[in-house]
């Protein structure tokens, strides 16, 4: 079902790890003057919170309880949505190797995904969105008509990660994300799949921007 003309437009950009979701979502948001939402950062923030408060990330009940009790709120700063804890956004802290290792465990907890889904859907209060993650088109905003799924060959994605100074078993991460019980990583119905193994970020985002502008014009937006 297409959103009404007076409702915010939500562009869902899902995909595998290191497929360029963040870079391209930011480029698309900037080009269209939309608000950018990094849902992965929200899960990272919870993982950081759990580690900081010595919550065992392997204990689903403990993680769910922490997510239920923490004082987290949404803020839009310079056209980017942040999930703040007690008014603080841990921008650098959530990018550590320790947090990266904890994120998959936290993100697999069904109660956490339910909480995150509600919070992520609240982001429309900030206006038109470009939202990137792993389950935006399938779980968070399945009703949007603007769905894109980015992917690249495993070797290329591993190379990109290493260029960032990060060594991660992406094959294991892909398997974990696709097999989890709660909102697994999968291609949303109606999503445009873009394999950008041999494409630059400008080429990838250019394809998405061109497609969105064309479709918005057809809808009279």
N, CA, C and O of each residue as an XYZ file, in Angstrom:
884
protein
N       0.845     -1.199      0.000
C       0.000      0.000      0.000
C       0.877      1.244      0.000
O       1.715      1.399      0.888
N       0.710      2.107     -0.945
C       1.518      3.317     -1.056
C       1.100      4.334     -0.003
O      -0.087      4.450      0.301
N       2.073      5.089      0.569
C       1.735      6.092      1.557
C       0.974      7.248      0.917
O       1.147      7.521     -0.270
N       0.134      7.928      1.693
C      -0.609      9.066      1.178
C       0.345     10.233      0.967
O       1.428     10.285      1.549
N      -0.082     11.174      0.116
C       0.798     12.279     -0.243
C       1.211     13.135      0.938
O       2.291     13.725      0.920
N       0.375     13.215      1.966
C       0.712     14.060      3.112
C       1.494     13.312      4.194
O       1.826     13.883      5.233
N       1.779     12.054      3.948
C       2.551     11.267      4.906
C       4.030     11.284      4.531
O       4.369     11.395      3.353
N       4.915     11.174      5.531
C       6.352     11.154      5.240
C       6.719      9.976      4.339
O       6.132      8.898      4.433
N       7.687     10.199      3.474
C       8.209      9.134      2.616
C       9.292      8.390      3.396
O      10.154      9.013      4.017
N       9.246      7.077      3.363
C      10.279      6.271      4.020
C      10.995      5.447      2.962
O      10.376      4.653      2.253
N      12.299      5.643      2.863
C      13.123      4.883      1.930
C      13.894      3.847      2.749
O      14.687      4.198      3.622
N      13.654      2.582      2.461
C      14.281      1.486      3.202
C      15.495      0.967      2.430
O      15.375      0.534      1.284
N      16.649      1.016      3.065
C      17.868      0.480      2.450
C      18.407     -0.620      3.361
O      19.010     -0.345      4.398
N      18.181     -1.861      2.957
C      18.645     -3.024      3.708
C      19.820     -3.663      2.973
O      20.165     -3.283      1.854
N      20.420     -4.644      3.639
C      21.497     -5.349      2.960
C      22.445     -6.035      3.918
O      22.309     -5.942      5.138
N      23.402     -6.721      3.338
C      24.396     -7.469      4.102
C      25.433     -6.523      4.706
O      25.485     -5.343      4.359
N      26.251     -7.050      5.607
C      27.322     -6.265      6.219
C      28.323     -5.826      5.148
O      28.676     -6.597      4.256
N      28.773     -4.571      5.255
C      29.772     -4.003      4.341
C      29.303     -3.930      2.895
O      30.109     -3.946      1.965
N      27.982     -3.848      2.719
C      27.449     -3.703      1.358
C      27.285     -2.234      0.983
O      26.808     -1.918     -0.107
N      27.679     -1.337      1.883
C      27.614      0.088      1.583
C      26.324      0.757      2.009
O      25.989      1.831      1.510
N      25.599      0.143      2.919
C      24.306      0.705      3.342
C      24.449      2.104      3.927
O      23.735      3.026      3.531
N      25.370      2.258      4.866
C      25.517      3.545      5.555
C      25.949      4.650      4.605
O      25.343      5.721      4.570
N      26.994      4.387      3.839
C      27.511      5.398      2.911
C      26.447      5.825      1.916
O      26.242      7.016      1.684
N      25.771      4.847      1.331
C      24.778      5.164      0.309
C      23.517      5.797      0.891
O      22.922      6.681      0.275
N      23.114      5.346      2.070
C      21.940      5.941      2.707
C      22.189      7.419      3.015
O      21.299      8.252      2.845
N      23.397      7.736      3.467
C      23.748      9.133      3.753
C      23.742      9.973      2.476
O      23.264     11.107      2.472
N      24.279      9.405      1.391
C      24.314     10.132      0.112
C      22.901     10.380     -0.419
O      22.600     11.458     -0.932
N      22.042      9.370     -0.290
C      20.661      9.499     -0.753
C      19.914     10.537      0.084
O      19.197     11.382     -0.452
N      20.090     10.463      1.392
C      19.419     11.408      2.289
C      19.846     12.845      1.997
O      19.017     13.755      1.975
N      21.138     13.038      1.773
C      21.656     14.381      1.494
C      21.120     14.915      0.175
O      20.728     16.078      0.084
N      21.104     14.064     -0.847
C      20.642     14.481     -2.170
C      19.162     14.857     -2.174
O      18.747     15.776     -2.881
N      18.375     14.142     -1.380
C      16.926     14.354     -1.360
C      16.481     15.273     -0.230
O      15.304     15.618     -0.127
N      17.432     15.669      0.621
C      17.130     16.494      1.792
C      16.174     15.764      2.734
O      15.227     16.355      3.253
N      16.434     14.475      2.945
C      15.662     13.639      3.867
C      16.462     13.464      5.157
O      17.652     13.777      5.201
N      15.817     12.973      6.188
C      16.477     12.660      7.456
C      17.070     11.252      7.378
O      16.416     10.323      6.903
N      18.306     11.100      7.843
C      19.008      9.819      7.799
C      18.864      9.088      9.121
O      19.043      9.673     10.189
N      18.538      7.797      9.041
C      18.392      6.968     10.242
C      19.247      5.708     10.108
O      19.027      4.889      9.216
N      20.217      5.565     10.996
C      21.072      4.379     11.042
C      20.525      3.466     12.141
O      20.810      3.677     13.320
N      19.744      2.459     11.763
C      19.149      1.589     12.784
C      20.193      0.697     13.439
O      20.029      0.285     14.587
N      21.262      0.398     12.717
C      22.330     -0.405     13.299
C      22.954      0.294     14.504
O      23.337     -0.352     15.480
N      23.050      1.626     14.423
C      23.606      2.406     15.529
C      22.732      2.290     16.771
O      23.225      2.378     17.896
N      21.427      2.090     16.562
C      20.522      1.942     17.703
C      20.818      0.641     18.450
O      20.849      0.617     19.680
N      21.034     -0.430     17.705
C      21.375     -1.706     18.334
C      22.756     -1.623     18.989
O      22.984     -2.199     20.053
N      23.665     -0.906     18.346
C      24.997     -0.720     18.921
C      24.919      0.054     20.237
O      25.659     -0.228     21.180
N      24.020      1.025     20.286
C      23.867      1.818     21.503
C      23.385      0.949     22.655
O      23.843      1.099     23.788
N      22.462      0.042     22.365
C      21.994     -0.872     23.411
C      23.112     -1.824     23.826
O      23.274     -2.111     25.012
N      23.882     -2.314     22.858
C      25.000     -3.216     23.169
C      26.007     -2.497     24.069
O      26.488     -3.064     25.050
N      26.321     -1.252     23.730
C      27.230     -0.438     24.549
C      26.670     -0.257     25.957
O      27.402     -0.366     26.940
N      25.389      0.017     26.051
C      24.733      0.208     27.340
C      24.834     -1.069     28.188
O      25.129     -1.009     29.382
N      24.589     -2.205     27.564
C      24.662     -3.487     28.282
C      26.076     -3.754     28.789
O      26.260     -4.168     29.933
N      27.068     -3.518     27.944
C      28.457     -3.738     28.352
C      28.844     -2.789     29.485
O      29.529     -3.175     30.432
N      28.399     -1.563     29.368
C      28.721     -0.542     30.376
C      28.105     -0.871     31.730
O      28.682     -0.584     32.778
N      26.919     -1.479     31.687
C      26.222     -1.817     32.935
C      26.374     -3.300     33.296
O      25.632     -3.833     34.121
N      27.343     -3.944     32.663
C      27.686     -5.329     32.950
C      26.494     -6.281     32.830
O      26.296     -7.178     33.650
N      25.721     -6.052     31.792
C      24.616     -6.959     31.469
C      25.165     -8.029     30.532
O      25.771     -7.700     29.512
N      24.967     -9.277     30.854
C      25.460    -10.388     30.033
C      24.685    -10.414     28.709
O      23.485    -10.686     28.689
N      25.383    -10.130     27.609
C      24.699    -10.052     26.311
C      24.246    -11.419     25.808
O      23.484    -11.501     24.845
N      24.702    -12.482     26.441
C      24.255    -13.825     26.077
C      22.991    -14.236     26.840
O      22.411    -15.290     26.577
N      22.575    -13.390     27.784
C      21.384    -13.656     28.596
C      20.214    -12.859     28.029
O      20.085    -11.663     28.287
N      19.356    -13.537     27.246
C      18.253    -12.848     26.568
C      17.350    -12.078     27.534
O      16.961    -10.943     27.262
N      17.026    -12.701     28.650
C      16.135    -12.051     29.614
C      16.769    -10.799     30.195
O      16.090     -9.788     30.378
N      18.059    -10.853     30.486
C      18.765     -9.708     31.060
C      18.840     -8.565     30.046
O      18.655     -7.403     30.406
N      19.109     -8.893     28.785
C      19.182     -7.875     27.735
C      17.804     -7.244     27.509
O      17.685     -6.026     27.373
N      16.773     -8.081     27.472
C      15.404     -7.583     27.286
C      15.008     -6.667     28.434
O      14.355     -5.646     28.219
N      15.399     -7.025     29.652
C      15.090     -6.206     30.823
C      15.806     -4.863     30.749
O      15.232     -3.830     31.095
N      17.060     -4.876     30.298
C      17.830     -3.639     30.170
C      17.189     -2.712     29.131
O      17.117     -1.498     29.324
N      16.728     -3.307     28.033
C      16.092     -2.531     26.963
C      14.770     -1.938     27.443
O      14.382     -0.848     27.023
N      14.093     -2.650     28.312
C      12.806     -2.188     28.828
C      12.980     -1.032     29.821
O      12.124     -0.153     29.926
N      14.098     -1.051     30.541
C      14.289     -0.095     31.629
C      15.124      1.141     31.280
O      14.994      2.172     31.939
N      15.981      1.052     30.251
C      16.888      2.172     30.002
C      16.143      3.424     29.561
O      15.060      3.342     28.981
N      16.724      4.567     29.839
C      16.104      5.849     29.486
C      16.684      6.312     28.150
O      17.666      7.052     28.100
N      16.048      5.857     27.072
C      16.517      6.172     25.723
C      15.478      7.006     24.992
O      14.278      6.761     25.108
N      15.943      7.984     24.244
C      15.026      8.869     23.516
C      15.600      9.232     22.156
O      16.815      9.228     21.961
N      14.720      9.543     21.225
C      15.129      9.910     19.872
C      15.355     11.415     19.761
O      14.577     12.214     20.281
N      16.433     11.786     19.075
C      16.717     13.187     18.797
C      17.152     13.289     17.338
O      17.810     12.388     16.818
N      16.789     14.372     16.691
C      17.239     14.599     15.316
C      18.230     15.752     15.328
O      17.869     16.893     15.617
N      19.493     15.442     15.010
C      20.566     16.428     15.035
C      21.196     16.521     13.651
O      21.739     15.540     13.142
N      21.120     17.705     13.043
C      21.685     17.924     11.700
C      21.202     16.867     10.720
O      21.991     16.267      9.990
N      19.893     16.651     10.717
C      19.217     15.743      9.783
C      19.609     14.280      9.959
O      19.475     13.484      9.030
N      20.099     13.918     11.167
C      20.397     12.526     11.482
C      19.740     12.173     12.816
O      19.856     12.913     13.793
N      19.057     11.045     12.840
C      18.395     10.619     14.073
C      19.395      9.898     14.970
O      20.158      9.043     14.521
N      19.370     10.264     16.246
C      20.226      9.629     17.241
C      19.357      9.025     18.341
O      18.348      9.605     18.740
N      19.760      7.861     18.819
C      19.115      7.259     19.983
C      20.004      7.586     21.175
O      21.094      7.032     21.319
N      19.528      8.489     22.026
C      20.330      8.970     23.149
C      19.953      8.257     24.444
O      18.791      7.920     24.675
N      20.956      8.039     25.272
C      20.747      7.398     26.569
C      21.004      8.444     27.649
O      22.111      8.968     27.771
N      19.967      8.739     28.429
C      20.071      9.811     29.435
C      20.586     11.098     28.795
O      21.368     11.836     29.394
N      20.129     11.354     27.558
C      20.507     12.578     26.860
C      21.857     12.539     26.174
O      22.276     13.532     25.580
N      22.555     11.396     26.244
C      23.898     11.291     25.674
C      23.934     10.327     24.502
O      23.360      9.239     24.567
N      24.618     10.731     23.414
C      24.784      9.857     22.259
C      26.234      9.381     22.181
O      27.124     10.191     21.920
N      26.498      8.090     22.400
C      27.864      7.553     22.417
C      28.416      7.280     21.017
O      28.663      6.129     20.658
N      28.605      8.320     20.241
C      28.998      8.181     18.834
C      30.265      7.356     18.630
O      30.295      6.478     17.768
N      31.300      7.623     19.402
C      32.565      6.905     19.237
C      32.543      5.547     19.939
O      33.078      4.562     19.430
N      31.923      5.514     21.102
C      31.926      4.294     21.905
C      31.255      3.114     21.216
O      31.661      1.968     21.408
N      30.230      3.387     20.415
C      29.487      2.283     19.793
C      30.220      1.666     18.602
O      29.751      0.685     18.025
N      31.372      2.240     18.231
C      32.116      1.721     17.073
C      33.328      0.887     17.480
O      34.165      0.566     16.636
N      33.430      0.537     18.743
C      34.577     -0.262     19.191
C      34.388     -1.728     18.805
O      33.274     -2.168     18.522
N      35.490     -2.476     18.797
C      35.440     -3.904     18.463
C      34.605     -4.670     19.481
O      33.903     -5.617     19.129
N      34.685     -4.253     20.757
C      33.936     -4.924     21.816
C      32.433     -4.802     21.576
O      31.695     -5.775     21.728
N      31.984     -3.615     21.205
C      30.565     -3.398     20.922
C      30.158     -4.163     19.665
O      29.087     -4.768     19.625
N      31.005     -4.137     18.647
C      30.708     -4.857     17.403
C      30.487     -6.347     17.662
O      29.625     -6.969     17.041
N      31.265     -6.912     18.575
C      31.140     -8.330     18.890
C      29.855     -8.615     19.666
O      29.299     -9.708     19.565
N      29.386     -7.642     20.433
C      28.193     -7.830     21.260
C      26.889     -7.601     20.501
O      25.852     -8.158     20.858
N      26.944     -6.787     19.462
C      25.727     -6.399     18.728
C      24.886     -7.577     18.224
O      23.676     -7.576     18.447
N      25.469     -8.584     17.555
C      24.645     -9.686     17.045
C      23.850    -10.398     18.132
O      22.734    -10.856     17.885
N      24.412    -10.494     19.326
C      23.731    -11.163     20.435
C      22.536    -10.330     20.905
O      21.448    -10.857     21.140
N      22.758     -9.040     21.035
C      21.700     -8.126     21.470
C      20.586     -8.043     20.419
O      19.400     -8.045     20.750
N      20.994     -7.968     19.144
C      20.027     -7.799     18.050
C      19.170     -9.031     17.811
O      18.132     -8.943     17.155
N      19.587    -10.177     18.333
C      18.838    -11.417     18.116
C      17.713    -11.611     19.135
O      16.900    -12.525     18.994
N      17.663    -10.758     20.155
C      16.648    -10.895     21.209
C      15.299    -10.361     20.702
O      15.194     -9.178     20.381
N      14.270    -11.213     20.625
C      12.967    -10.792     20.084
C      12.374     -9.541     20.755
O      11.840     -8.667     20.072
N      12.467     -9.458     22.088
C      11.908     -8.307     22.801
C      12.637     -7.015     22.418
O      12.040     -5.940     22.357
N      13.926     -7.146     22.167
C      14.721     -5.987     21.744
C      14.256     -5.518     20.373
O      14.085     -4.321     20.141
N      14.053     -6.470     19.464
C      13.644     -6.100     18.108
C      12.250     -5.469     18.119
O      11.966     -4.572     17.327
N      11.395     -5.934     19.006
C      10.063     -5.328     19.135
C      10.180     -3.883     19.606
O       9.516     -2.995     19.073
N      11.028     -3.651     20.608
C      11.232     -2.312     21.147
C      11.823     -1.400     20.071
O      11.373     -0.270     19.885
N      12.831     -1.906     19.370
C      13.491     -1.122     18.327
C      12.524     -0.794     17.189
O      12.543      0.315     16.656
N      11.693     -1.743     16.825
C      10.725     -1.507     15.758
C       9.803     -0.353     16.117
O       9.548      0.521     15.288
N       9.304     -0.344     17.339
C       8.424      0.747     17.776
C       9.162      2.085     17.728
O       8.618      3.091     17.273
N      10.404      2.081     18.202
C      11.186      3.320     18.243
C      11.513      3.797     16.834
O      11.443      4.990     16.540
N      11.867      2.858     15.972
C      12.227      3.229     14.601
C      11.028      3.766     13.828
O      11.172      4.672     13.008
N       9.863      3.217     14.083
C       8.654      3.724     13.423
C       8.302      5.136     13.908
O       7.663      5.904     13.189
N       8.716      5.461     15.112
C       8.490      6.808     15.647
C       9.273      7.874     14.882
O       8.939      9.058     14.936
N      10.312      7.447     14.173
C      11.191      8.404     13.482
C      10.459      9.237     12.437
O      10.954     10.291     12.039
N       9.292      8.785     11.987
C       8.552      9.555     10.976
C       8.147     10.923     11.501
O       7.791     11.799     10.713
N       8.192     11.124     12.805
C       7.850     12.440     13.358
C       8.862     13.499     12.922
O       8.597     14.697     13.017
N      10.025     13.045     12.443
C      11.053     13.977     11.985
C      10.922     14.314     10.498
O      11.658     15.161      9.990
N       9.984     13.651      9.790
C       9.770     13.940      8.370
C      10.145     12.787      7.457
O      10.136     11.630      7.876
N      10.479     13.103      6.195
C      10.866     12.081      5.222
C      12.172     11.411      5.650
O      13.107     12.081      6.089
N      12.230     10.088      5.518
C      13.364      9.333      6.046
C      14.087      8.482      5.005
O      13.472      7.961      4.074
N      15.388      8.352      5.177
C      16.171      7.297      4.530
C      16.671      6.452      5.688
O      17.507      6.893      6.476
N      16.153      5.237      5.784
C      16.455      4.378      6.922
C      17.220      3.147      6.465
O      16.759      2.409      5.595
N      18.380      2.931      7.048
C      19.178      1.770      6.656
C      19.291      0.770      7.793
O      19.342      1.129      8.969
N      19.330     -0.518      7.395
C      19.423     -1.570      8.393
C      19.398     -2.940      7.760
O      19.928     -3.148      6.669
N      18.769     -3.881      8.463
C      18.690     -5.261      7.959
C      17.259     -5.757      7.846
O      17.008     -6.796      7.235
N      16.322     -5.024      8.428
C      14.926     -5.492      8.374
C      13.939     -4.346      8.172
O      12.780     -4.442      8.578
N      14.395     -3.268      7.548
C      13.518     -2.101      7.388
C      12.351     -2.418      6.454
O      11.192     -2.176      6.791
N      12.667     -2.958      5.285
C      11.624     -3.253      4.302
C      10.786     -4.472      4.623
O       9.674     -4.615      4.115
N      11.311     -5.358      5.468
C      10.576     -6.581      5.804
C       9.800     -6.467      7.107
O       8.754     -7.098      7.259
N      10.299     -5.669      8.052
C       9.727     -5.670      9.395
C       9.338     -4.289      9.930
O       8.263     -4.133     10.509
N      10.199     -3.291      9.742
C       9.941     -1.978     10.335
C       8.938     -1.166      9.507
O       7.946     -0.666     10.038
N       9.205     -1.042      8.210
C       8.290     -0.329      7.315
C       7.971     -1.184      6.080
O       8.316     -0.806      4.960
N       7.315     -2.331      6.281
C       6.998     -3.193      5.134
C       6.029     -2.539      4.156
O       5.919     -2.966      3.007
N       5.323     -1.495      4.614
C       4.322     -0.851      3.751
C       4.924      0.148      2.767
O       4.243      0.576      1.835
N       6.201      0.531      2.959
C       6.779      1.508      2.042
C       6.996      0.901      0.658
O       7.288     -0.288      0.530
N       6.851      1.719     -0.362
C       7.089      1.270     -1.732
C       8.545      1.481     -2.152
O       8.962      1.043     -3.224
N       9.308      2.156     -1.295
C      10.691      2.489     -1.645
C      11.658      1.577     -0.891
O      12.173      1.932      0.169
N      11.892      0.395     -1.464
C      12.726     -0.611     -0.813
C      13.924     -0.959     -1.701
O      13.786     -1.198     -2.901
N      15.097     -0.978     -1.074
C      16.326     -1.310     -1.798
C      17.149     -2.272     -0.943
O      17.223     -2.136      0.279
N      17.757     -3.234     -1.604
C      18.564     -4.225     -0.911
C      19.947     -4.229     -1.545
O      20.099     -4.559     -2.722
N      20.960     -3.857     -0.756
C      22.327     -3.793     -1.268
C      23.103     -5.048     -0.899
O      22.946     -5.603      0.188
N      23.939     -5.477     -1.829
C      24.776     -6.645     -1.586
C      26.048     -6.501     -2.415
O      26.126     -5.672     -3.322
N      27.027     -7.312     -2.092
C      28.273     -7.369     -2.855
C      28.887     -8.723     -2.566
O      28.534     -9.381     -1.587
N      29.813     -9.139     -3.431
C      30.463    -10.431     -3.229
C      31.187    -10.446     -1.881
O      31.691     -9.417     -1.431
N      31.234    -11.592     -1.254
C      31.842    -11.727      0.066
C      33.282    -11.208      0.082
O      33.692    -10.531      1.025
N      34.049    -11.531     -0.971
C      35.446    -11.095     -1.023
C      35.534     -9.571     -1.030
O      36.398     -8.989     -0.373
N      34.647     -8.936     -1.768
C      34.652     -7.477     -1.858
C      34.242     -6.854     -0.528
O      34.825     -5.860     -0.095
N      33.244     -7.437      0.111
C      32.792     -6.897      1.391
C      33.872     -7.062      2.469
O      34.067     -6.182      3.307
N      34.565     -8.198      2.431
C      35.660     -8.429      3.383
C      36.784     -7.416      3.147
O      37.388     -6.916      4.096
N      37.053     -7.125      1.888
C      38.095     -6.138      1.554
C      37.721     -4.766      2.097
O      38.567     -4.049      2.631
N      36.445     -4.405      1.957
C      35.978     -3.109      2.462
C      36.128     -3.018      3.974
O      36.550     -1.990      4.504
N      35.780     -4.096      4.661
C      35.912     -4.109      6.119
C      37.375     -3.939      6.546
O      37.689     -3.179      7.461
N      38.250     -4.664      5.862
C      39.665     -4.587      6.207
C      40.229     -3.206      5.927
O      41.126     -2.745      6.633
N      39.708     -2.539      4.896
C      40.140     -1.180      4.573
C      39.747     -0.212      5.686
O      40.366      0.837      5.862
N      38.708     -0.583      6.432
C      38.262      0.228      7.567
C      39.035     -0.131      8.838
O      38.829      0.463      9.897
N      39.927     -1.115      8.709
C      40.698     -1.537      9.871
C      39.965     -2.523     10.751
O      40.298     -2.691     11.924
N      38.952     -3.185     10.172
C      38.139     -4.128     10.942
C      38.244     -5.515     10.325
O      38.054     -5.688      9.121
N      38.547     -6.499     11.162
C      38.563     -7.886     10.704
C      37.328     -8.576     11.283
O      37.181     -8.699     12.499
N      36.461     -9.016     10.405
C      35.208     -9.621     10.846
C      34.850    -10.789      9.941
O      35.038    -10.715      8.726
N      34.341    -11.852     10.517
C      33.914    -13.013      9.734
C      32.525    -12.699      9.170
O      31.513    -12.987      9.809
N      32.481    -12.121      7.994
C      31.213    -11.678      7.415
C      30.308    -12.843      7.023
O      29.084    -12.737      7.094
N      30.914    -13.952      6.610
C      30.105    -15.119      6.243
C      29.327    -15.612      7.459
O      28.150    -15.958      7.351
N      29.983    -15.644      8.607
C      29.326    -16.071      9.848
C      28.258    -15.057     10.258
O      27.185    -15.432     10.729
N      28.561    -13.769     10.074
C      27.598    -12.719     10.423
C      26.357    -12.821      9.530
O      25.231    -12.706     10.014
N      26.566    -13.035      8.236
C      25.446    -13.177      7.302
C      24.549    -14.345      7.705
O      23.322    -14.242      7.703
N      25.203    -15.468      8.053
C      24.457    -16.663      8.435
C      23.644    -16.414      9.695
O      22.482    -16.811      9.783
N      24.264    -15.753     10.671
C      23.602    -15.456     11.934
C      22.404    -14.527     11.714
O      21.327    -14.742     12.269
N      22.613    -13.492     10.895
C      21.543    -12.520     10.631
C      20.369    -13.149      9.882
O      19.210    -12.829     10.149
N      20.676    -14.042      8.948
C      19.621    -14.624      8.114
C      18.873    -15.758      8.806
O      17.759    -16.106      8.415
N      19.494    -16.337      9.844
C      18.873    -17.477     10.509
C      18.232    -17.136     11.851
O      17.598    -17.993     12.467
N      18.389    -15.901     12.307
C      17.790    -15.573     13.608
C      16.272    -15.646     13.514
O      15.690    -15.412     12.455
N      15.652    -15.969     14.618
C      14.196    -16.146     14.648
C      13.450    -14.826     14.509
O      12.394    -14.764     13.879
N      14.002    -13.775     15.098
C      13.322    -12.476     15.088
C      13.812    -11.612     13.931
O      14.989    -11.256     13.868
N      12.896    -11.275     13.011
C      13.186    -10.388     11.882
C      14.510    -10.709     11.189
O      15.421     -9.882     11.200
N      14.633    -11.888     10.589
C      15.886    -12.263      9.928
C      16.179    -11.393      8.705
O      15.279    -10.807      8.105
N      17.457    -11.328      8.357
C      17.873    -10.594      7.169
C      17.365    -11.326      5.934
O      17.683    -12.496      5.726
N      16.578    -10.638      5.120
C      16.085    -11.217      3.878
C      15.678    -10.086      2.944
O      15.502     -8.945      3.372
N      15.531    -10.411      1.682
C      15.147     -9.398      0.690
C      13.647     -9.147      0.804
O      12.840    -10.073      0.720
N      13.289     -7.885      0.997
C      11.878     -7.530      1.150
C      11.130     -7.707     -0.167
O      11.694     -7.540     -1.248
N       9.860     -8.046     -0.054
C       9.008     -8.179     -1.226
C       8.958     -6.844     -1.963
O       8.632     -5.814     -1.373
N       9.281     -6.866     -3.250
C       9.239     -5.647     -4.041
C      10.490     -4.805     -3.982
O      10.541     -3.733     -4.584
N      11.509     -5.271     -3.263
C      12.745     -4.492     -3.147
C      13.575     -4.573     -4.427
O      13.597     -5.600     -5.106
N      14.252     -3.477     -4.742
C      15.182     -3.474     -5.874
C      16.545     -3.920     -5.351
O      17.120     -3.271     -4.477
N      17.054     -5.010     -5.878
C      18.333     -5.560     -5.421
C      19.468     -4.956     -6.248
O      19.432     -4.965     -7.479
N      20.473     -4.433     -5.550
C      21.622     -3.827     -6.225
C      22.901     -4.494     -5.718
O      23.258     -4.361     -4.547
N      23.579     -5.205     -6.601
C      24.882     -5.770     -6.260
C      25.933     -4.751     -6.697
O      26.139     -4.529     -7.890
N      26.585     -4.143     -5.729
C      27.510     -3.055     -6.045
C      28.977     -3.455     -5.925
O      29.833     -2.623     -5.622
N      29.258     -4.727     -6.164
C      30.635     -5.229     -6.069
C      31.607     -4.416     -6.913
O      32.735     -4.152     -6.496
N      31.163     -4.023     -8.095
C      32.038     -3.286     -9.016
C      31.570     -1.852     -9.238
O      31.818     -1.256    -10.287
N      30.887     -1.310     -8.231
C      30.343      0.050     -8.346
C      30.897      0.948     -7.245
O      31.210      0.483     -6.149
N      31.012      2.223     -7.544
C      31.392      3.196     -6.517
C      30.145      3.578     -5.726
O      29.023      3.273     -6.130
N      30.354      4.238     -4.614
C      29.217      4.689     -3.808
C      28.379      5.693     -4.596
O      27.153      5.708     -4.490
N      29.046      6.525     -5.379
C      28.324      7.525     -6.181
C      27.444      6.844     -7.229
O      26.327      7.291     -7.492
N      27.945      5.771     -7.822
C      27.156      5.044     -8.818
C      25.970      4.341     -8.163
O      24.860      4.355     -8.696
N      26.210      3.727     -7.008
C      25.144      3.018     -6.299
C      24.062      3.979     -5.838
O      22.880      3.764     -6.107
N      24.461      5.033     -5.149
C      23.478      6.002     -4.653
C      22.791      6.715     -5.813
O      21.619      7.079     -5.717
N      23.522      6.912     -6.905
C      22.939      7.564     -8.080
C      21.780      6.765     -8.645
O      20.762      7.333     -9.042
N      21.932      5.446     -8.681
C      20.853      4.576     -9.151
C      19.612      4.723     -8.274
O      18.491      4.837     -8.769
N      19.838      4.717     -6.966
C      18.723      4.813     -6.014
C      18.041      6.176     -6.113
O      16.814      6.264     -6.161
N      18.843      7.228     -6.143
C      18.293      8.592     -6.215
C      17.474      8.787     -7.485
O      16.378      9.346     -7.442
N      18.001      8.329     -8.606
C      17.294      8.459     -9.886
C      15.952      7.733     -9.843
O      14.939      8.248    -10.315
N      15.962      6.535     -9.274
C      14.746      5.734     -9.187
C      13.712      6.405     -8.285
O      12.529      6.460     -8.620
N      14.162      6.909     -7.147
C      13.242      7.556     -6.200
C      12.631      8.818     -6.801
O      11.420      9.026     -6.726
N      13.471      9.652     -7.393
C      12.967     10.906     -7.978
C      11.939     10.634     -9.070
O      10.925     11.325     -9.163
N      12.203      9.634     -9.886
C      11.288      9.278    -10.949
C       9.941      8.838    -10.383
O       8.890      9.255    -10.868
N       9.982      7.989     -9.353
C       8.761      7.469     -8.767
C       7.995      8.507     -7.969
O       6.764      8.506     -7.970
N       8.699      9.378     -7.299
C       8.040     10.463     -6.570
C       7.335     11.417     -7.529
O       6.243     11.911     -7.251
N       7.989     11.664     -8.669
C       7.382     12.536     -9.677
C       6.132     11.891    -10.250
O       5.142     12.574    -10.511
N       6.172     10.588    -10.446
C       4.996      9.875    -10.961
C       3.831      9.934     -9.981
O       2.665      9.921    -10.377
N       4.171      9.999     -8.682
C       3.122     10.071     -7.653
C       2.675     11.510     -7.406
O       1.754     11.763     -6.630
N       3.340     12.445     -8.078
C       2.966     13.843     -7.923
C       3.466     14.458     -6.628
O       2.833     15.359     -6.079
N       4.613     13.970     -6.133
C       5.160     14.502     -4.894
C       6.247     15.516     -5.174
O       6.827     16.074     -4.242
